[in-house]
């Protein structure tokens, strides 16, 4: 009788050690995961702020081409190819390891090449159009005003997700949409602060800048919502390889569209003159564009990482954190005026962001509770199955 008891005690102690080791590993993984999430969030905020400020610097120091300022947002996409190739190699190794275990299901048909091509062209044109509108908006608005209007992207994203992805419009999301809408509309009535900028940002151009920035934000929100629907209904999986392929190809077609616009408009003829007349010099002109392109692509990498590790909505919320950051940086680097209307607009935008973020927090808590219940039910079912098996 003693030996089975000793054996049971040994088994229990061994199971406790395994559980402790698993718990330690899970805590390490969570700790590492949150460090990665925090790093990518900081990367997004720094690079988005830097890219926006560099775009403003380009205009302030003599740049005038909206096509060129749009092009630098897309043209750096080739730096994503090494990451895509590395990921493909990893997935090929995994496929080789599981080759003898898994069989190919002939009933699962992959989308055709023409389907992929149409998707990439549609997303590329949508992205290119949004970049052009944002470039025009930044030309005619102070960077702080531009940033605050861009916060309306959150509200547009919620609306488009409602129609395209059946996302529920809760009280908090509705509150966020209303606050962000009021925040943007207030900026139309702000005092003219063109004194700190060039003459193109006078009263006559504020409305054009406002409309272009608003439609640019709506276009980018539509792009995110459409991409989510395409992944669910067309590609039916969202691995890093698929996400990066979409980003690279849509950037390629967006770059092609912007290049066509650059040459068709005749602005390419001004580039040499623009470079010679740039107030900071030729080298600074080139470096402003190069660093702008790099900042946009590093921002894209951080955004992709957050989408894969958390969700597209969370990545969008982190992007919205730049709303209070960019105006403060514009105040420091460009001496832009912070009017009372702009301060109120910023407060409303932050309030709208917090409302939106709180809803995402509630959704995550609800999901964790549901997953926990499902796990408990599965464990109970396994225990009951084991007891029934022993009884038989």
C-alpha positions in Angstrom: 0.0 0.0 0.0 2.9 2.3 0.7 4.5 2.1 -2.8 1.5 3.4 -4.7 1.2 6.3 -2.3 4.9 7.2 -2.7 4.4 6.9 -6.5 1.4 9.2 -6.4 3.2 11.7 -4.3 6.1 11.6 -6.8 3.7 12.1 -9.6 2.0 15.0 -7.9 5.3 16.7 -7.1 6.5 16.2 -10.7 3.2 17.7 -12.0 3.6 20.7 -9.6 7.1 21.2 -10.9 5.9 21.0 -14.5 3.1 23.5 -13.8 5.5 25.9 -12.0 7.9 25.7 -15.0 5.0 26.3 -17.4 3.7 29.2 -15.4 7.3 30.7 -15.3 7.6 30.3 -19.0 4.1 31.9 -19.6 5.0 34.8 -17.4 8.3 35.3 -19.3 6.5 35.1 -22.6 3.9 37.7 -21.5 6.7 39.9 -20.2 8.6 39.6 -23.5 5.3 40.2 -25.5 4.5 43.4 -23.6 8.0 44.7 -24.1 7.7 44.1 -27.8 4.3 45.7 -27.9 5.6 48.7 -26.0 8.6 49.0 -28.3 6.5 48.9 -31.4 4.1 51.5 -29.9 7.0 53.9 -29.3 8.3 53.1 -32.8 4.9 54.1 -34.3 4.6 57.3 -32.3 8.2 58.4 -33.0 8.2 57.6 -36.7 4.7 59.0 -37.4 5.6 62.2 -35.6 8.9 62.4 -37.4 7.4 61.7 -40.8 4.7 64.4 -40.3 7.2 67.0 -39.1 9.6 66.2 -42.0 6.7 66.6 -44.4 6.0 70.0 -42.9 9.7 70.9 -43.0 9.8 70.1 -46.7 7.1 72.7 -47.4 8.4 75.3 -45.0 11.9 75.3 -46.5 10.9 75.7 -50.1 9.3 72.4 -51.3 6.1 72.8 -53.2 5.3 69.5 -54.9 2.4 67.6 -53.3 3.2 64.7 -55.6 6.8 64.5 -54.2 5.6 64.7 -50.6 3.1 61.9 -51.4 5.7 59.8 -53.1 8.1 59.7 -50.1 5.3 58.1 -48.1 5.3 55.0 -50.4 8.6 54.8 -52.2 10.5 53.2 -49.3 8.6 50.0 -49.5 11.5 47.9 -50.9 13.1 47.9 -47.5 10.3 45.5 -46.4 11.5 42.8 -48.9 14.3 41.3 -46.7 11.8 40.8 -43.8 9.3 39.1 -46.2 12.0 36.8 -47.6 13.1 35.8 -44.1 9.5 35.0 -43.1 9.0 33.0 -46.3 12.1 30.9 -45.4 10.8 30.2 -41.9 7.4 29.2 -43.2 9.0 26.9 -45.8 11.0 25.2 -43.1 7.8 24.7 -41.0 6.0 23.3 -44.1 8.9 20.8 -44.6 8.7 19.7 -41.0 4.9 19.1 -41.2 5.0 17.6 -44.7 4.6 14.0 -43.5 1.9 14.9 -41.0 -0.4 17.1 -43.0 -2.1 16.5 -46.3 -3.3 19.2 -48.8 -7.0 19.6 -48.8 -8.0 19.9 -52.5 -11.4 21.4 -51.6 -9.7 24.6 -50.3 -9.1 26.7 -53.4 -6.7 29.5 -53.2 -7.8 32.9 -54.8 -6.8 33.3 -58.4 -4.0 35.6 -59.5 -6.5 38.0 -61.0 -8.3 38.2 -57.7 -5.1 39.1 -55.9 -4.2 41.6 -58.6 -7.5 43.4 -58.4 -7.3 43.5 -54.6 -3.8 45.0 -54.7 -4.7 47.6 -57.4 -7.8 48.7 -55.5 -5.9 49.0 -52.2 -3.0 50.7 -53.9 -5.2 53.4 -55.6 -7.0 54.0 -52.3 -3.7 54.4 -50.5 -2.3 56.6 -53.2 -5.4 58.8 -53.2 -5.2 59.2 -49.4 -1.5 60.1 -49.5 -2.2 62.8 -52.1 -5.1 64.3 -50.1 -3.0 64.3 -46.9 -0.1 66.0 -48.7 -2.4 68.7 -50.0 -3.9 69.1 -46.5 -0.4 69.4 -44.9 0.5 72.1 -47.6 -2.4 74.3 -46.6 -2.6 73.7 -42.9 -0.3 74.1 -39.9 1.0 70.7 -38.9 -0.7 70.8 -35.5 -4.1 71.5 -37.2 -3.4 68.8 -39.7 -2.7 66.3 -36.9 -5.9 67.1 -35.0 -8.1 66.7 -38.1 -6.3 63.4 -38.9 -7.7 62.1 -35.6 -11.1 61.8 -37.3 -9.6 58.6 -38.8 -10.7 56.7 -35.7 -14.3 57.8 -36.1 -14.3 56.9 -39.8 -12.7 53.6 -39.1 -15.5 52.7 -36.6 -18.2 53.7 -39.2 -16.6 51.8 -42.1 -16.0 48.7 -39.8 -19.8 48.9 -38.9 -20.8 48.6 -42.6 -18.0 46.4 -43.9 -17.1 44.2 -40.9 -20.3 44.2 -38.8 -18.6 46.0 -35.9 -21.0 47.1 -33.2 -21.4 50.9 -32.6 -21.5 50.9 -28.8 -22.1 54.0 -26.6 -18.4 54.6 -26.1 -17.7 54.3 -29.8 -20.6 56.6 -30.7 -19.3 59.1 -28.1 -15.8 58.9 -29.7 -17.2 59.6 -33.2 -19.2 62.6 -31.9 -16.2 64.1 -30.0 -13.8 63.6 -32.9 -16.3 65.2 -35.3 -16.7 68.2 -33.1 -12.9 68.4 -32.6 -12.4 68.6 -36.4 -15.2 71.0 -37.1 -13.9 73.4 -34.4 -10.6 73.8 -36.3 -12.4 75.5 -39.2 -13.3 78.4 -36.9 -9.9 78.8 -35.3 -8.0 82.1 -35.7 -5.6 82.4 -38.7 -2.2 81.3 -37.6 -0.5 81.7 -40.9 1.9 84.1 -39.5 4.2 81.3 -38.5 3.9 79.6 -41.9 4.1 80.6 -45.6 1.5 82.6 -47.4 -0.1 79.5 -48.9 -1.6 78.8 -45.5 -3.8 81.9 -45.5 -7.5 82.0 -44.8 -8.4 81.2 -48.4 -6.7 77.8 -48.2 -7.9 76.6 -44.8 -11.1 75.1 -46.1 -9.3 73.3 -48.9 -6.7 71.9 -46.4 -9.5 70.9 -44.0 -11.5 69.0 -46.7 -8.5 67.3 -48.2 -7.2 66.2 -44.7 -10.7 65.0 -43.7 -11.1 63.0 -47.0 -7.6 61.6 -46.7 -8.3 60.4 -43.1 -11.6 58.8 -44.4 -9.7 57.2 -47.3 -7.1 55.6 -45.0 -9.8 54.4 -42.6 -11.6 52.8 -45.5 -8.4 51.2 -46.5 -8.0 49.6 -43.1 -11.6 48.4 -42.9 -11.4 47.1 -46.5 -8.1 45.3 -45.8 -9.6 43.6 -42.8 -12.6 42.4 -44.9 -10.3 41.2 -47.7 -8.2 39.1 -45.2 -11.4 37.5 -43.8 -13.2 36.8 -47.0 -10.6 36.5 -49.7 -7.3 35.5 -48.2 -8.9 33.8 -45.1 -5.7 34.0 -43.1 -3.6 36.7 -41.6 0.0 35.6 -41.1 2.9 38.1 -41.2 3.7 36.9 -44.7 0.3 37.7 -46.1 0.1 41.1 -44.3 3.5 42.2 -45.6 2.6 41.0 -49.1 -0.5 43.2 -49.1 1.5 46.2 -47.7 4.3 45.8 -50.3 2.0 45.3 -53.3 -0.4 48.1 -52.4 2.6 50.4 -51.8 3.9 49.4 -55.2 0.7 50.3 -57.0 0.3 53.4 -55.0 3.8 54.4 -56.0 3.0 53.8 -59.6 -0.1 55.9 -59.4 1.7 58.8 -57.7 4.6 58.6 -60.3 2.1 58.8 -63.1 0.5 61.9 -61.4 4.0 63.4 -60.9 4.9 63.2 -64.6 1.4 63.9 -65.9 1.2 67.1 -63.8 4.6 68.3 -65.0 5.8 68.8 -61.5 8.8 66.6 -62.2 10.3 69.5 -64.2 10.4 71.6 -61.0 12.4 69.1 -58.9 15.8 70.3 -59.9 14.8 74.0 -59.5 13.2 73.1 -56.1 16.4 71.4 -55.0 18.5 74.4 -55.9 16.2 76.9 -54.2 15.7 74.8 -51.1 16.6 77.1 -48.1 18.6 74.4 -46.2 20.6 73.4 -49.3 20.7 70.5 -51.8 22.0 67.9 -49.4 19.3 68.8 -46.8 16.6 68.6 -49.5 17.7 65.0 -50.4 18.1 64.0 -46.7 14.7 65.4 -45.8 13.0 63.2 -48.4 15.1 60.2 -47.6 14.5 60.4 -43.8 10.9 61.0 -44.5 10.6 57.9 -46.6 12.5 55.8 -44.0 10.3 57.1 -41.2 7.1 56.1 -43.0 8.4 52.6 -43.7 9.7 52.0 -40.1 6.2 53.3 -39.0 4.7 50.6 -41.3 6.9 47.9 -39.8 5.8 48.9 -36.3 2.2 49.0 -37.4 2.5 45.5 -38.9 4.0 44.1 -35.7 1.2 45.5 -33.6 -1.4 44.2 -35.9 0.1 40.7 -35.7 0.7 40.8 -31.9 -2.5 42.4 -30.9 -5.0 43.7 -33.5 -5.6 46.2 -36.2 -7.9 48.2 -33.9 -5.3 48.4 -31.2 -2.7 49.6 -33.7 -5.1 52.3 -34.9 -5.6 53.4 -31.4 -1.9 53.7 -30.8 -1.6 55.7 -34.0 -4.2 58.1 -32.6 -1.9 58.8 -29.6 0.0 61.1 -31.9 -2.9 63.6 -31.7 -1.6 65.4 -28.6 2.1 64.6 -29.4 2.5 66.3 -32.9 1.0 69.7 -31.9 3.4 69.9 -29.0 6.3 69.0 -31.2 5.1 71.6 -33.8 5.1 74.2 -31.0 8.7 73.3 -30.1 10.2 73.0 -33.5 8.1 75.3 -35.7 6.9 77.8 -33.1 3.3 77.3 -34.2 0.7 79.1 -32.2 -1.5 77.1 -29.8 -4.8 79.0 -29.9 -7.6 78.4 -27.4 -9.8 76.7 -30.1 -6.9 74.4 -30.9 -6.5 73.5 -27.2 -10.2 72.7 -26.9 -10.0 70.6 -30.1 -7.1 68.7 -28.7 -8.9 68.0 -25.4 -12.0 66.7 -27.3 -9.8 64.5 -29.6 -8.0 63.0 -26.6 -11.4 62.4 -24.9 -12.6 60.7 -28.0 -9.5 58.6 -28.2 -9.9 57.5 -24.5 -13.5 56.6 -25.1 -12.6 54.5 -28.1 -9.7 52.9 -26.3 -11.9 52.1 -23.2 -14.3 50.3 -25.5 -11.4 48.2 -26.9 -10.4 47.4 -23.3 -13.9 46.2 -22.4 -14.0 44.1 -25.6 -10.6 42.5 -24.6 -11.8 41.8 -21.0 -15.0 40.2 -22.4 -13.0 38.1 -24.8 -10.7 36.9 -22.0 -13.7 35.9 -19.8 -15.2 34.0 -22.7 -11.9 32.2 -23.4 -11.5 31.4 -19.7 -14.9 29.9 -19.5 -14.4 27.9 -22.6 -11.1 26.6 -21.2 -12.7 25.6 -17.9 -15.5 23.8 -19.7 -13.0 21.9 -21.8 -11.0 20.9 -18.7 -14.2 19.8 -16.9 -15.1 17.8 -20.0 -11.7 16.1 -20.1 -11.9 15.2 -16.4 -15.4 13.7 -16.8 -14.2 11.8 -19.9 -11.2 10.4 -17.9 -13.4 9.4 -14.9 -15.9 7.7 -17.2 -13.0 5.9 -18.9 -11.6 4.7 -15.6 -15.0 3.6 -14.4 -15.5 1.4 -17.5 
